[in-house]
Amino acid sequence: MAFYFVLFSSLALSAYGYTVPEQFLEYYNELEGNLGNKMALNPAKEQLTECIEMRGEPGVYQVSSAGQQMACGIFLVGPVDAQVEIDFLTFDVDCKDGGIVGVLDGWEQNGAVFPDAEDMGQDGVRHLTYCGHNRPKHVFRSTGNMALVQYRLPGAATGFIIRVTFPTNPRPCNIVSALPEGKFTLRNYGLKVNCSVMAMYPERLTFTYVNVGVNEALKAGSHAISALKPSGKCSAGSKEDVVEIRGGGAIELKRTSVFKKYCGFHPFTRESHNVLCGATIVRLVSSGKYDNMVNVELAEPLEESLSDMEMDKISTC
Ligand SMILES: *[C@@H]1O[C@H](CO)[C@@H](O)[C@H](O)[C@H]1NC(C)=O
């Protein structure tokens, strides 16, 4: 764990003042419909030339040293139900020059990391670093739909080639939304896990299905079609199991505030809430006693409708 933080401070991308979401939006809008296209089985090798790159398509990507000290990164985000697989095909990074390559299972922006360590569980390797003249044999597979390859290549004539694929994730849990809009399902499958969808945009969230902290037997009955209630007023079920709406200036859980919490069984809800923050997170907290599921739609907040909206439907940072 200590090593991971050392690397992050030395590879602090934020120090270069990148605003990731804008580049992102441009790239992913162009990609539209093509995200994680699994048909591209034999993609041509692409030389990456920018210090910060984003890719959402499978491919073979080459990075060659331009002899700078700068820390650079390749942000990889696939479709919501994908994982990211990274295979090093060639590798030549001089340790003595301070050359290093790191792979992060998650997303890093301005020194903040998503998903939260607390929500990642104990298994799996969060961060790996490599240098040397042999290619890493380990094929890296992320837990969510995002991964980050960070590197610093000060030595001339060094570099690496990676093959990136996006295998399907049968149980997506922590998800990055590359675009400001989309439909997402968070589900724990009866496990003691916390799952989140994170977007680096202000969002209008609409819940279309909420089933959190409720026994099968309790689902029948009139309360099923009642309005979505804040969790404090849940009449039945678990107090631990909730779906949270969070927002903040950074993607890190600890730096976000909880604006709303819901629970109960609400299969026909259309409850909306606006989060006007740089980062929006919907987080399903599960004790493991219930099979919880939430469907939520993300969209850009409409300025016109914000002005006549009730104040309790808007949270700001
Ligand atoms: C899930 O989140 C809750 C509340 O933040 C925390 O108490 C719990 O330890 C987390 N559980 C897991 C499995 O990460």
The ligand as an SDF file (V2000), in Angstrom:
LIG
                    3D

 14 14  0  0  0  0  0  0  0  0999 V2000
  -19.6800   -0.4840    2.7430 C   0  0  0  0  0  0  0  0  0  0  0  0
  -19.8970    0.8310    3.1570 O   0  0  0  0  0  0  0  0  0  0  0  0
  -20.2370    0.9510    4.5190 C   0  0  0  0  0  0  0  0  0  0  0  0
  -20.6430    2.3850    4.7920 C   0  0  0  0  0  0  0  0  0  0  0  0
  -19.7670    3.2970    4.1810 O   0  0  0  0  0  0  0  0  0  0  0  0
  -19.0600    0.4800    5.3620 C   0  0  0  0  0  0  0  0  0  0  0  0
  -19.3750    0.5760    6.7380 O   0  0  0  0  0  0  0  0  0  0  0  0
  -18.7540   -0.9700    5.0110 C   0  0  0  0  0  0  0  0  0  0  0  0
  -17.5900   -1.3970    5.6870 O   0  0  0  0  0  0  0  0  0  0  0  0
  -18.5570   -1.1380    3.5130 C   0  0  0  0  0  0  0  0  0  0  0  0
  -18.5190   -2.5460    3.2200 N   0  0  0  0  0  0  0  0  0  0  0  0
  -17.6370   -3.1000    2.4230 C   0  0  0  0  0  0  0  0  0  0  0  0
  -17.7450   -4.5600    2.2430 C   0  0  0  0  0  0  0  0  0  0  0  0
  -16.7800   -2.4620    1.8590 O   0  0  0  0  0  0  0  0  0  0  0  0
  1  2  1  0
  1 10  1  0
  2  3  1  0
  3  4  1  0
  3  6  1  0
  4  5  1  0
  6  7  1  0
  6  8  1  0
  8  9  1  0
  8 10  1  0
 10 11  1  0
 11 12  1  0
 12 13  1  0
 12 14  2  0
M  END
$$$$
